[in-house]
Amino acid sequence: MKLGELFADLSLHPGREVTTLEGDGFVRRSFSRLQQDVGAASERLRGLGIVAGDRVGILAETRYEWLVFDLALAALDAICVALAEEDEGGCEAAFAELGLRLLLSSSAQAKRRKLPAETLLIDADDGSSLPTRAADPFAAPTLQTGDFSLVFSSGTAGGRKGMIVTKEGSEALIEAFAEAFEMKAGDRVLVFMPLSSYQQRLFCYAAVHFGMDLVMVPATAVFHALRQCSPSVIIGPPALFEAVELQARARSAVAEAQGQGEFDRLLREALGGNPRVLVMGMAKPNPNTLATYAQASLPLYEVYGLTECGVATVNCPRWRRPGSVGKPLRGAAVHLLDDGEIVVSKQRPLTRGYFVAPAGVDADVFGPEGLRTGDFGKLDEDGFLYITGRKSALIITRAGHKLQPEVLEEVVLRCPVVKRAVLLQGEQVGLEVVVDTGAVRSLELESAVRGTLERMNAELPDWCRIKRFVLSDDAFTPANGLLTQTLKVNRAAVARRFEGRPAQDWVQLAR
């Protein structure tokens, strides 16, 4: 596939559809209509003086016009600069720092913030002319032939990262991912996370190229989309599949249907009734959730990757090993450094490096041997990769012992009432854990968690025993900062939120 030919690809599958949520209802548009709209958007941009190599920002919520103008920029060989809605750095700063000529935004964004004069509202075009800024030949970062987009992401510490995405790397990743999961014309793929996240755009490009129906909705409407649109390809973080499981269990309890077969049916219905490929990544899953889906003959294919390199390893229909994150995709390779850090190399790398490096991360993680991921792992004899922890999350006790918090967190997650567990190095008491049960705290919940932790402590040496825990009375969401925008736990934010809680909020464990 070629990203520059996506506009032409639309004509190969004219009857396929893009479905979006607009107002209270779903709107379906054929690829033929999408091609017309992309063509009109390309002409609009060309009329404003946008040419190949120009940098154009997009700042908008997930909506049909985002896709239209993204494909129009690809057709013009212009550089799409995807700006995140939550980024409060300011649009004027983006123009100055990134050398934008034009900003594409929405009416909703215009109500939230002051937009520069050089802004085209993609959902309210009145046909009038507007100014564009002169191209800055010295704008950072310096781009090369084959660069496709400038994208931002955030890590588990919440640091902002800016990366240069390449055409070749994107094309190779789409082809390898589609091959591994046997995607085909007629599939229906669900996209529900912000399109400023580059992997979501990759799924849209795959739908266009392979002739798959595309369902695009905001995260708040994901369950509505599952029920009404019946996607066959669902790709998301563990939080999505955990929430679907809870929904199915609630329906099972209301119907007083206790049989496994009935629950399996309800789980399939909660996924829309037509799930063929379920792919999970972005964060560590709850082992109970994996077991639940496997028992229902709905295997979740856990994958691993970073924005810097895209998806690197996958479990898929051709190979799968529960507990692992799979084996490398075609064109990718994985090896471990002496300390266990995972290094990913690709024949055609997805990104060329950072133009904004997050605090505490060296730009030289992009070395000649590949990308140093910052994750620890191990490989089994068959080449399956297992993630064992994150370098930045490593806890070093006062006695000098080193501990990957994920190791103990995974044990805590075996408690059926635990939805999320975050191990912290307490300032005074030693190791402590914040537990999210997804329910109103009660003595029953507290007792269940206490029992799990005390049984775990009994098997551990004193230096890594958990001293106390607190049941979170806040849901973990991107809105309150406890999760990043890609739904990973923001450990620094969790520590700030809970370290200051009064001692009586914490439950002390037996010594």
N, C-alpha and C positions, 0 to 999 in steps of 0.2 A: 504494500500500500504506500501511497504518497500523500502527505498532509496537504500539499498544494493541489491535489486532485479530488479532495473531498466534495467540492462543488459539483464536479462531473459525476462522482459516484452516486449522487442523489438521483440522477436520471436513470440509473441502473435498477433502482428499486422504487419506482414512483408511487406504488400503493402502500408502502410501509408508512407508519404513523409516528408522530411525536405527540405525546399527551402531556398537557400541563394543567395545573389547577389555577383557575382564574376566577376570582370571586368565590362563589359557593359551589361551582361545578367544574367538571373536567372538560377541557377543550381538546379535540383531536384534529390534527392537521396532517395531511399527507406529505410524503417527501417531495412530491411534485410541488405542492404549495410552499414547502420550506425552501426549495430551490429558487422559486420565484422571489421569495422574500430576501434570500441571501443575495441574489442578483441585484435587487433594488437597493439593498444596504451597501453593496459594493459600489454601485453607481453614486450613491449619496456620499460615501467617503471619498471616492475619486473626485467628485465635484468640489469637495472641500480641500482638495490638494494633497490628499494622503497617497503616498506612493510606497513602493517596496522599500523596506528598511526603516520606515518611520515607526516611532513608538507611540502607541495609542493605549491609554488606560481604560479598563472596564471596572466600574464600581457599581454593582447592582446585586439585588437579591436573586435567588434562583428563579429564572423566568424564561419564557420562549425567546425573547429578544436578546438575551445574553448569548444563547446559542447562535442566533442569526448573525449577530455582529462578530462573534468569534470566528465563525466560518467565513464571513466576508473578509476579515483581516487576513485569514489564511490564504484566501483566493488572491488577495492583493500582495501577498508576501510581506505584509507589514508585521511588526512585532507587537503582539498582545501583551500588555502589562496588567496582570490580574491583581487587583487590589482587594483586600479583605474588608468586609463590612465593619468588622470590629476594630480595624486599625484606625485609631484616632490621631494619627500623625498629621493629618491635614492634606487635602488635595493639592493645595498650592505648593506644599513641600514636595509632593510627588512630582509635580511638573519640574521643579527646580532640580531635584536630586536625580531624576531618572530621564530627563530630557524628553518629556511627553510633548507631542504636538496637539493632542486632542484628548479629552476625557469623554467616555461614553458612560452615562449614568441613567438613573430612573427617577421618576417623579417621587417615589417614596424616599429615595436618598436626598432629593432636593429639599424635602420637608424636614429632614433630620439635620442637615448641615449646609454651610455656605459652599456653593460650588463655583469654580472659576468661570469666567466669561466663556472660555473655550470648552464648553461642555455641551454635548448633544444628548438630549433626553431620548433614549432609545424607544420609549413607550409613548411618546407624546410629540412626535416630529410634526411640526407645522409647515415644513417645507421652506422655511426662511433660511437665509444664509447666516453664518456665525463665524467669528474669527478663529483661526488656528495659530499656534505659535510657530515661529521659525524653527526649523530643525537645528539642534545644537550639535555641531560636529565633535565637540569635546565632552559630550555627556557621558557620564559613567553609568553602567559599565561599558567598556569597549566591546562591541559586538563583532562577530565574524560571520562569514558565509555559512549558512547551515543552522544558525541560531533561530529559534522559533518563538520563544516566549520568555518573559521574566516573571517568576512566580515567587510567592512568599509562603512560608510555613512556620510552625512553632513546634518546639521540642517539649519534652516532659517538664522542663524547667520554665517553660513559657517564653523562652528567648525567640526573638524574631529572626528568621533566616530568609535571605533572598538568593535565588539560584537562577542560572542561565540554562534553559532547557533547549535541547537540540532536536532538529527534525529527525535525523537518523535514529537517535536513541528512542524517540517516541514511537516511530514506525516499527522498530524492531520489538519494542515491548508490547505493542498492541498485537502484532502478529504472533508472538510467542505465547502471550496470555490466552488469546483466542484459540490457539492450537491446543494448549494444555487442557482447556475446559470445553473443547469441542463446540464452541459457539458457532451458530449457523443462522442463515436467513430464516426469519420467522420467529426466532427467539424474541422475548420482550424483556429488556433490561431496565432495572429501576435505579435511578440516580436521585438521591435525596439530601446529599450534603452540599455545602456551598460550592458553586462552580469556580470560585477562586482557589479551591483545592485542586491541584493539577490532575490528580488521578481521576477525579470526577469527569473532567474534560476528556480524558483518554477513553473513558467508557462511552461518552457521546460520540467520539470519533469512530470508535469500533462499531457502534450501532449503525452509523452512516455507511461505513465501508462494507460491512458484512450484511447489511440489509435487515437489521433487527429493529423491531419496534422499540421506541424509547419513551420511558415515563420519567418526567422531571418534576419533582415537587419539593417544597421546603421540608426540612426535618419534622416540623410540627404536623405535617399532613401525611407522614409515612404510613401510618396504619390505615388511614382512609384510602391511600393509593393501593395498599396491599389488597384490601377488600374489593375495591372497585375495578382495578386494572389487571389483577392476576398475573404479575410478572413471572417469567420462568427463570430469570437470572437475577439473583439478589446478592448484592455485595455490600458488606457493612461491617461496623465494629461489633465487638461482643455485646455491647449495650443493646443493640437492636434485637439480636436473637434471644437475649435474656428477657427482654420486655415481651417479645412474642410468646415465649414459653409461659411467662406469668399470666398473660392474657388467656392463653389456652387453659391453664390450670384453673383460673377463675371461672371460666365458662363450664369446665368439667365439674367443678364443685357446685355451681348453681344447678346444673342439670342432674346432679347426684350420679354422675357417670364415673364410676371408679375403675372400670376395666381399662387395661392398657390399650386395647384396640380402639376404644372410644376416644381416649385421650390423644392417641396418634392421629385420629381423624380430625379432631379439633385443632391440633397443632398445625396440620397441613392446611386446614381452612384458614387459620390465622395468618398463614403465609400467602393467602390468596387462592389456594386450591390448585396451583399449577407450578409448584417449585421443581425445577430441574437441576439447577446449579446454585448452591449456597456457598458463598465464599466469605470468610471471616478474617479480618486482619486489623491492624492499627493499634491493638492493645492485647494484653494477656487475657485469655478467656477463662471463665470459671469452669473447672473440670466437670462439675455437675451438669452444666449446660451441654457440653460436648457429649456426655453420656446419654442425656435425655434425647438429643437428636439422633444419635446412633441407634438407640433402642427403638425409635420411631421410624427407622430405615430412611432417615433424612440426614445423611452424613454431612457435617459441616467441614468444608475444606479449608483448614487453617493455612494462611500464607504469611510471608514475611517480606518486608521491604521498608524503604524510607523514601521520602520525597527526593533525596539526593540521587538515588539509583533506581527508583521505581520498585516494583515487585521483583524480588530476587529468587525466592524459593517458594514452592507451592506443594501442597497436597492436592491431588486432582484425581479424576476417574481412572487414570492409568497407574498411579502409584499413590499410596496413602499409608501413613503410619501415625496412629493417634498419639498425641503427646508431643509430636514433632511439628515443625513448620514446613516440612517437606524437603524436596530436593530442588536443585537449581533449575530454573527455566532454561529453555534452549537459548544459547548465546550468553549465559551467565555462569559464573564460577564462584565458589566460596572456599576460603581457607581461613585458618585460625593462626593468630600470632602466638608467641610463647605464653603470654598471659591469658590466652583464651579469647581475646578480642576478635570479633568477626570482621573479615575483610571481603568485600564483594567486588568482583571485577566483571565487566561486560565487554563483549566484542564491540558493541556500539553503545557507549555510555549515554545515559539519559540526560545528565547535566554536565556542564563544563566546570562547575565550581560555584563558590559563593560570590555574590557582589555585596551582600550584607551577611557577615558572619555573626552567629549568636555569641553572646558573652561566654567566655570560657572555652570556646571551640576554635581551634586553629584551622585556618584555611587549608593547611597542608594535609588535612585528612584525605584530600584527593591526591593520593600519591601514585607513583608509577606502577605499584603493585595492585592498585585498586582503591576503593573507598573504605577507610577505617570507620566502621559504623558506630563505635562507642558502645556496642552491645557485646556481652559475653555469651559464648555458646559452646556446644560440643557437637561433634559429628560421630554418627555410629558407623559400623562397618559397611553399611550399604549406602552411605552418603546422605542420610537424613540429618537435618540440622535441628538442634534443640536450643532454645534460648534459655540461658540460665540467669541473666541479669543485665543491668545497665551500669556502665562505668560510673556515670554521674550519680547514681543512686547508692553506690557502695557505702556502707556504714563501717566506720572504724571506731571501736570502743575505746574507752579510756585506757584499757589494758593493752591496746594495740591489736586486738583481734579484728579480723575483717569478715564482713557478712554481707551477702547479697540479699536485700530485703525480700525479693521476689520468692526466694526459697521458702521462707516461713509464711509469706502471704498465701502461697499456693496451698499450704496445709490448712490455713485458717479457712480458705474458701471451700474446703470440703464440708464445712458445717452447712447444712441445708438452708439455714436462715440468713447466711451471709451473702450479700450481693457484691461487696467490694471491701478489701482490707488494705490499709496503708500502714506499713511499719515505719516508725520514726525513732530517731535517737533522742530521747527526752533530755532536756537540759540538766535535770537533777536526778531523775529516777532510773535512767538507763533505757532499755528498749520498751516501747509502748506501741499500741496499735489503735488506729482509728477504724471503726467498723461501720459500714453502711449496710443496713438490712433492707432498705427500700420500704420500710413500714414504720408505723408509730412505735416509739420505744415503749417497752413494757417489761415487767418482771420476768415474763416467760422468755422473751428474747434475750434479756440479760443473762438468764440462767443457762440458756443453750450456748451462748457464746462463751460464758465463763467455763462451762464444762469442756468445750473444745480446746480452749487455751490451756487449761490446767492439765488435760491429758497430754497435750503437745509438750508442755513444759517438763512433764515427768520424764520424757525421753531425751531431753536436751541437757547439755552441760550448763552450769549456772551462768556463764558469761553471755549466753544467747537466749536465756529465758526472758519471756515478756513479763514485765512487772505490773502493767496495768493496761486497761483499755477504756475507750469511750465509745458509746453508740452515737453516731452522728444524727442530729435532728435536722440536718440540711441535706437535701438531695444533691448529688454530685452532678453539676451541670456546667457547660461553658459560660452561662450567664453569671454564675457566682464565682467563676474562676477556678473552681476545684477540678474541672476538666479543661483541657485545651480545646481549641476549635476542632481538632481531629479526635476528640473524645478520649484522650489519654489522661491519666491522673497527673495533675500538676502538683508534684510532691512539695515544692516550696510553698505553694499557696495553702495546701493542707496543713503543713507545719505552722504557718503563720496563723491560720484560723483556729487551730485547736490547742496549741501550746499555751495560750493565755487563758484557757478555760479554768474555772475554779477547781480546786482539788476534789470537791464533793461531786463534780460531774464525772470523775473518773472512777472506775471500779478496780480496786486493788486485788491482785491475784495472790494466792497462797505462795509462800516462799518455798 
